[in-house]
């Protein structure tokens, strides 16, 4: 059965995208408990486990809100850079308007001094009108200066942000290149696993999200099939083991019975051997008696012969005496 021992997280939700922000989660057997305050990333770890096992993003996300995509960050940097360029153009336009207003004012004063001829009252009215016009233009000029200072301040801030964004762009470009390398490594691993598992349709990368989901689905189905086959084999093995244990128990019982029979037969054999010894002993005694009987028979025959001979001799002597 497959199991995950470690998982590395980089650039997901609250986990940073720098190498120093990489977090390695180690899983223990048989149970791993995640403990931490709100926002520590406990749910993110579970979502990452689901993503690497199934390829599915968490509910309510489209990928870019779950994984930090360098492409989205680059688009944001380009938008900020275009905003900075627009502010630069506005500052240049305000500078041009300021210079034009100063030039118009000086030309108007020169023209009034050279061309105007009239009474003192007319000149005074014209002067007051001119003063009002000048004050109005000065007020507009002050407003323009204020706006220009404000825009200069914003420009400095935006230039600083531009520099930071350029650095960020370079770093994100490096991250994007690294991300592409990871994608190529992932595609290569998918091709290798597809070749080993004899899965069709994964001979050439890069792979789309649909292909990756399909690959995860096929691998999961293959794992489930192999797990089912392994469980069936284990069940068959358990049944065979039970049957073999039953046969062993029967053989053990037969062995115990045979041992008892052997003991009984051994006892009977010992009794027979003892009886045989007794019979042999009796036979030996009978053989000794038989030899004695033969000797007595021979002595008896000898005595009969002698008696017969004595009788013959005694008859002869009697006849002779007669």
C-alpha positions as CSV (number, residue, x, y, z in Angstrom):
1,X,0.0,0.0,0.0
2,X,1.3,3.5,-0.9
3,X,1.9,6.1,1.8
4,X,3.1,9.7,1.9
5,X,6.0,10.2,4.4
6,X,6.9,13.9,3.6
7,X,5.3,16.8,1.7
8,X,7.1,20.1,0.7
9,X,4.9,23.3,0.4
10,X,6.1,26.4,-1.4
11,X,4.0,29.3,-2.8
12,X,0.6,28.1,-1.6
13,X,-1.7,30.5,0.2
14,X,0.1,31.8,3.3
15,X,3.2,29.8,2.5
16,X,5.8,32.1,0.8
17,X,7.4,31.6,-2.7
18,X,11.0,32.0,-1.6
19,X,13.2,29.0,-1.0
20,X,13.6,30.1,2.6
21,X,9.8,29.9,3.0
22,X,9.7,26.2,2.0
23,X,8.0,24.1,4.6
24,X,8.5,20.3,4.8
25,X,5.7,18.4,6.6
26,X,6.6,15.0,8.0
27,X,3.7,12.5,8.5
28,X,3.9,9.9,11.3
29,X,2.3,6.5,11.5
30,X,-0.4,5.6,12.4
31,X,-1.7,9.2,13.1
32,X,-0.5,12.7,12.5
33,X,-2.2,15.6,14.4
34,X,-2.0,19.2,13.1
35,X,-2.1,21.8,15.9
36,X,-1.8,25.6,15.5
37,X,-3.6,29.0,15.8
38,X,-6.0,30.3,13.2
39,X,-4.2,31.2,10.0
40,X,-1.2,29.0,10.7
41,X,-1.9,26.8,7.6
42,X,-3.6,23.7,8.9
43,X,-6.3,23.7,6.3
44,X,-3.8,24.6,3.6
45,X,-1.8,21.3,4.4
46,X,-5.0,19.3,4.0
47,X,-5.9,21.1,0.8
48,X,-2.3,20.4,-0.5
49,X,-2.7,16.7,0.3
50,X,-6.0,16.6,-1.6
51,X,-4.4,18.5,-4.6
52,X,-1.4,16.2,-4.9
53,X,-3.5,13.1,-4.6
54,X,-6.5,14.1,-6.8
55,X,-5.4,17.2,-8.7
56,X,-8.5,19.1,-7.5
57,X,-8.4,22.7,-6.3
58,X,-10.2,23.6,-3.1
59,X,-13.9,24.8,-3.5
60,X,-14.2,28.4,-4.5
61,X,-10.7,28.7,-6.0
62,X,-9.5,28.8,-9.6
63,X,-5.9,28.0,-9.0
64,X,-4.4,31.5,-8.9
65,X,-6.0,32.2,-5.5
66,X,-4.6,28.9,-4.2
67,X,-1.2,28.7,-5.8
68,X,0.9,31.8,-6.3
69,X,1.1,32.0,-10.1
70,X,4.1,34.1,-11.2
71,X,2.2,35.0,-14.5
72,X,-0.5,36.8,-12.5
73,X,2.0,38.7,-10.5
74,X,3.8,39.8,-13.7
75,X,0.5,41.1,-15.1
76,X,0.1,43.2,-11.9
77,X,3.6,44.6,-12.2
78,X,3.0,45.5,-15.9
79,X,-0.2,47.3,-14.9
80,X,1.6,49.3,-12.2
81,X,4.4,50.2,-14.6
82,X,1.8,51.5,-17.1
83,X,0.3,53.6,-14.3
84,X,3.7,55.0,-13.5
85,X,4.3,55.9,-17.2
86,X,0.9,57.6,-17.3
87,X,1.8,59.7,-14.2
88,X,5.1,60.7,-15.8
89,X,3.3,61.9,-18.8
90,X,0.9,63.9,-16.7
91,X,3.8,65.5,-14.8
92,X,5.4,66.5,-18.1
93,X,2.1,68.0,-19.3
94,X,1.8,70.1,-16.1
95,X,5.4,71.3,-16.5
96,X,4.6,72.3,-20.1
97,X,1.4,74.2,-19.0
98,X,3.3,76.0,-16.2
99,X,5.9,77.2,-18.7
100,X,3.3,78.2,-21.1
101,X,1.3,80.2,-18.5
102,X,4.5,82.0,-17.4
103,X,5.3,82.8,-21.0
104,X,1.8,84.1,-21.6
105,X,1.9,86.3,-18.5
106,X,5.2,87.9,-19.5
107,X,4.0,88.5,-23.0
108,X,0.8,90.1,-21.8
109,X,2.7,92.5,-19.5
110,X,5.1,93.5,-22.3
111,X,2.2,94.0,-24.7
112,X,0.3,96.2,-22.1
113,X,3.3,98.4,-21.5
114,X,4.0,98.9,-25.2
115,X,0.6,99.1,-26.9
116,X,-1.8,100.6,-24.3
117,X,-2.6,104.3,-24.5
118,X,-5.4,106.0,-22.6
119,X,-6.5,107.9,-19.5
120,X,-5.3,107.2,-16.0
121,X,-8.7,106.0,-15.1
122,X,-8.8,103.6,-18.0
123,X,-5.2,102.5,-17.2
124,X,-6.2,102.0,-13.6
125,X,-9.2,99.9,-14.5
126,X,-7.1,97.9,-16.9
127,X,-4.4,97.6,-14.3
128,X,-6.9,96.3,-11.7
129,X,-8.4,93.9,-14.3
130,X,-4.9,92.8,-15.1
131,X,-4.1,92.3,-11.4
132,X,-7.2,90.2,-11.0
133,X,-6.2,88.2,-14.0
134,X,-2.7,87.9,-12.7
135,X,-3.9,86.8,-9.2
136,X,-6.2,84.3,-10.8
137,X,-3.3,83.0,-12.9
138,X,-1.1,83.0,-9.8
139,X,-3.7,81.1,-7.9
140,X,-4.0,78.6,-10.7
141,X,-0.2,78.5,-10.9
142,X,0.0,77.9,-7.1
143,X,-2.6,75.1,-7.5
144,X,-0.5,73.8,-10.4
145,X,2.6,73.9,-8.2
146,X,0.8,72.1,-5.4
147,X,-0.5,69.5,-7.9
148,X,2.9,69.3,-9.4
149,X,4.5,68.7,-6.0
150,X,1.9,66.2,-5.1
151,X,2.5,64.4,-8.4
152,X,6.3,64.7,-7.9
153,X,5.9,63.1,-4.5
154,X,3.7,60.4,-6.0
155,X,6.2,60.0,-8.8
156,X,9.0,59.5,-6.4
157,X,6.9,56.9,-4.5
158,X,5.9,55.3,-7.8
159,X,9.5,55.4,-9.0
160,X,10.6,53.7,-5.8
161,X,7.7,51.2,-6.2
162,X,8.8,50.9,-9.9
163,X,12.3,49.9,-8.8
164,X,10.9,47.5,-6.2
165,X,8.5,46.1,-8.9
166,X,11.4,45.7,-11.3
167,X,13.3,43.7,-8.7
168,X,10.1,41.8,-8.0
169,X,9.7,41.2,-11.7
170,X,13.2,39.8,-12.0
171,X,12.6,37.6,-8.9
172,X,9.2,36.5,-10.2
173,X,10.7,35.8,-13.6
174,X,13.3,33.6,-12.0
175,X,10.4,32.0,-10.0
176,X,8.5,31.6,-13.2
177,X,11.5,29.9,-14.9
178,X,11.8,27.6,-11.8
179,X,8.1,26.9,-12.0
180,X,8.4,26.0,-15.7
181,X,11.3,23.6,-14.7
182,X,9.0,22.1,-12.1
183,X,6.3,21.7,-14.7
184,X,8.7,20.0,-17.1
185,X,10.0,17.7,-14.3
186,X,6.3,16.9,-13.4
187,X,5.5,16.1,-17.1
188,X,8.6,13.9,-17.3
189,X,7.6,12.1,-14.2
190,X,4.1,11.6,-15.6
191,X,5.5,10.3,-18.9
192,X,7.7,7.8,-16.9
193,X,4.9,6.6,-14.7
194,X,2.5,6.4,-17.7
195,X,5.1,4.2,-19.5
196,X,5.6,2.0,-16.5
197,X,1.8,1.6,-16.0
198,X,1.2,1.3,-19.8
199,X,-1.2,4.2,-19.9
200,X,-2.0,5.7,-23.3
201,X,-2.2,9.4,-24.2
202,X,0.8,10.6,-22.1
203,X,3.6,10.2,-24.6
204,X,4.3,14.0,-25.2
205,X,4.1,17.0,-22.9
206,X,3.3,19.6,-21.8
207,X,0.1,18.3,-20.2
208,X,-3.1,20.3,-19.6
209,X,-5.0,20.4,-16.3
210,X,-7.6,18.0,-17.9
211,X,-4.8,15.5,-18.8
212,X,-3.3,15.8,-15.3
213,X,-6.7,15.1,-13.8
214,X,-7.3,12.2,-16.1
215,X,-3.8,10.9,-15.2
216,X,-4.6,11.1,-11.5
217,X,-8.0,9.4,-12.1
218,X,-6.3,6.5,-14.1
219,X,-3.6,6.1,-11.4
220,X,-6.3,6.1,-8.7
221,X,-8.3,3.5,-10.6
222,X,-5.2,1.4,-11.1
223,X,-4.3,1.7,-7.4
224,X,-7.9,0.7,-6.4
225,X,-7.7,-2.3,-8.8
226,X,-4.4,-3.4,-7.5
227,X,-5.6,-2.9,-3.9
228,X,-8.7,-5.0,-4.7
229,X,-6.5,-7.7,-6.3
230,X,-4.2,-7.6,-3.3
231,X,-7.1,-7.9,-0.9
232,X,-8.5,-10.8,-3.0
233,X,-5.0,-12.5,-2.9
234,X,-4.8,-11.9,0.9
235,X,-8.3,-13.4,1.3
236,X,-7.3,-16.4,-0.8
237,X,-4.1,-16.7,1.1
238,X,-6.0,-16.5,4.4
239,X,-8.4,-19.2,3.2
240,X,-5.5,-21.4,2.1
241,X,-3.8,-20.8,5.4
242,X,-6.9,-21.7,7.3
243,X,-7.3,-24.9,5.2
244,X,-3.7,-25.7,5.7
245,X,-3.9,-25.1,9.4
246,X,-7.0,-27.4,9.5
247,X,-5.0,-30.1,7.6
248,X,-2.1,-29.6,10.0
249,X,-4.5,-30.0,12.9
250,X,-5.9,-33.2,11.3
251,X,-2.4,-34.5,10.7
252,X,-1.5,-33.7,14.3
253,X,-4.6,-35.5,15.6
254,X,-3.7,-38.5,13.4
255,X,-0.1,-38.3,14.6
256,X,-1.4,-38.3,18.2
257,X,-3.6,-41.3,17.5
258,X,-0.8,-43.1,15.7
259,X,1.5,-42.3,18.6
260,X,-1.1,-43.9,21.0
261,X,-1.5,-46.9,18.7
262,X,2.3,-47.2,18.6
263,X,2.5,-47.1,22.4
264,X,-0.2,-49.7,22.7
265,X,1.5,-51.9,20.1
266,X,4.8,-51.3,21.9
267,X,3.2,-52.5,25.2
268,X,1.7,-55.5,23.4
269,X,5.1,-56.2,21.8
270,X,6.8,-56.0,25.1
271,X,4.3,-58.4,26.6
272,X,4.7,-60.8,23.6
273,X,8.5,-60.6,24.0
274,X,8.2,-61.4,27.7
275,X,5.9,-64.3,26.9
276,X,8.3,-65.4,24.2
277,X,11.2,-65.3,26.8
278,X,9.1,-67.4,29.2
279,X,8.3,-69.9,26.5
280,X,11.9,-70.1,25.4
281,X,12.9,-70.6,29.1
282,X,10.3,-73.3,29.4
283,X,11.4,-74.9,26.1
284,X,15.0,-74.8,27.4
285,X,13.8,-76.6,30.6
286,X,11.8,-79.1,28.5
287,X,14.8,-79.7,26.3
288,X,16.9,-80.4,29.4
289,X,14.1,-82.9,30.6
290,X,14.0,-84.5,27.1
291,X,17.7,-85.1,27.2
292,X,17.4,-86.7,30.7
293,X,14.5,-88.8,29.4
294,X,16.6,-90.0,26.5
295,X,19.4,-90.8,28.8
296,X,17.0,-92.8,31.0
297,X,15.6,-94.5,28.0
298,X,19.0,-95.4,26.9
299,X,19.8,-96.7,30.4
300,X,16.5,-98.5,30.5
301,X,17.2,-100.1,27.1
302,X,20.7,-101.0,28.3
303,X,19.3,-102.5,31.5
304,X,16.7,-104.4,29.5
305,X,19.4,-105.8,27.3
306,X,21.4,-106.8,30.4
307,X,18.4,-108.3,31.9
308,X,17.6,-110.1,28.8
309,X,21.1,-111.3,28.6
310,X,21.0,-112.4,32.2
311,X,17.8,-114.2,31.6
312,X,19.3,-116.1,28.7
313,X,22.3,-116.9,30.8
314,X,20.2,-118.0,33.7
315,X,18.1,-120.3,31.4
316,X,21.2,-121.9,30.0
317,X,22.6,-122.6,33.3
318,X,19.2,-124.0,34.5
319,X,19.1,-126.3,31.5
320,X,22.6,-127.4,32.0
321,X,21.8,-128.1,35.7
322,X,18.9,-130.2,34.6
